[in-house]
Structures are given as C-alpha cells and as structure tokens.
Amino acid sequence: MKKLFVWDFHGTLEKGNEFAALDISNRALKKHGFPERFTEQQGNELYGKKWHEYFEYILPNEPHDVHVMLQQTCFEWPEAEVIVAEYIQPNDHAAEVLRAIQAAGHSQILISNTSVEALPIFVAHAKLTDFFNAANSFAVMAHSKEVKRTKLDVLEEFIKAAAPHQSVIVIGDSPKDMDLAKHVKGVGYFYRHPGRELEFPKEKNIVQITDLRKVLAEV
C-alpha cells in the first residue's frame, strides 16, 4: 500500500525565500514612509513567523491594522515574482528525495502557507514542477486571521477523498507542521535548518533532521 508524504514548502523544499521576504518587506516599509528596515539578523530571528508578525516586531507601537496593511502591500507587490526569482532555489537534496519517493510509487502532496496565485510560481522557481501541480499542491492563507481553512483541513479532506494510505509522513520546518503529523497519527520529520536549528521537544513519532535525505528511511 502507498504511503502519503505531506510536504511543507517554504524553508523545507526551498531555500532563499526568506531573503526575498526581507527585500519586499523593506520596500513596503519605504513605500509607506517608515524609516525602519529589517536586517538579515532580524530575518533569521523572525524566520517562520507570519508576515504581519514581522511588522509587529519592527513597528511595535503601530496598531495591528498597520501591520496587516503592510503585509497586504507585500502580498500585492507588483515585482514580487521578479524579486523571488532572484533568491529562491531548491533546498539541498529536495529534488533527489522527491524523485526517489515518486519512483517508489508513493503519494506526495504539498500544503503551503501562501496564496493560490503565488504557489505555482514558487514551485516553478524552485524547479519542482516535475513533482507538484494543481492536483497535489494546496495553498492555505494562514497569514490572514480571516481565513478559517487550515493545513489540517486540507490534509483531512485529501485523506478522505483519496484511496487508503499505509501511513502519513509530514515533513516541515515548524512545530505546527509536527502538530499536523500528530493530528493524523502520522510520522513527523522536523527539518531543522543547518546553522539555525530550532529546538523541538523530543516526542514519539517526531524525527529531527538537518538533511532531507533522512526522509528516505520511510521509502
């Protein structure tokens, strides 16, 4: 029976987008007349947070509406695709691992905290279109508090509609991704970025890795 591999995108299958996010954030700050600018060190500290939380950090005295407005400016930035293309690239061994899972006949889906319009662009820039398309990649706008559909909703809907799977393996770089694995009684591979390892409590069925090739233990 097939296994189901559930992938996060940003920071897991790709690298470099965090620098594009900083670039766009600083342009948004400039556009709206704020003198503050993010540094690369601050970007490392804020890594994994929602975009409006970046602005909460750098503009703590501004109301939440301003943080959301700046976030929306970033989402709608007209040259965003060009900027992202300058930075984004496949993570180390990502294509190798995806290809091996594909060759073994298992199922793979991608669930990302981004917009429906942006996700295929990101996947293309990361050179991963051989593995993900409209049928198995899903965007969840978790950056917006108004959106109620979550990664768990998407995963549960997919599992319900698909043929039964032997097991579910979730690969991501955030504790919330690992919560996803626990909700579906699966195995979580917590990708810890080399040089910026995020600590995570040792738990049953959660494997901490710094190399995506470790996921191939499930194949």
Phi, psi and omega in degrees: 000144180292151168261157177248119177259124183248116186254137162278159182255294187296124178081354179247298178270345178233164171220153179105338183296334180298329179284326175295320179298319178295317180301310181294321179300316180293326176292322178295318177300316180296316182302322184264013171082015178270133182280343183293147176220143177283141173260165178298324178297318177296324177300319178295321181291327184268358186307132178095349179277162176290156188298319180295335178288333172302314184286331173298324181291312188275341179232065186294339182267358178270150179291162183301326180301325179292318179299317179292321178298317179294321176301315181295323176301319179296315180299327185261009184301123189296329180260019186302318182298320179294319180295314180300319181299333180287336189248319193285143177204161179297144175292161181303125175070008183300307182297322179300315181290314179299320180294320180294319178294318178298315181295331179280355175086013179274165179269147177222136172228158180239127176234117188234144174280080178202182182274158179301322182289324186279329188303310179297331177293315178298315181299320179294316180294331178275002176060044182239021182289346176290345186243335185227136178217193184297337183279337184226019174231134189227134179258135177232116183278069181289349179290340182260131179287344181280339183275126184261343182284129185247173174301321180296320177302313182298314182296316180296321177296319180294314181299319181296323184275338185272167172295154181302145178245149179296318180198165179242130179241122181252128180241122181199175185244020179225154176303328179295327175296322179290327174298324178299316179299319181292323181298324182261013179055044179251195177253135179251132172251108184269104183281118181254118186296126178306125180092346178218045184298125177268127181290145179216133182302140177292125181222156177298137177069015173244120182250127179265129183224156171239007181221120183299337182295341177297337179295336182293353173297339181273351184272000000 
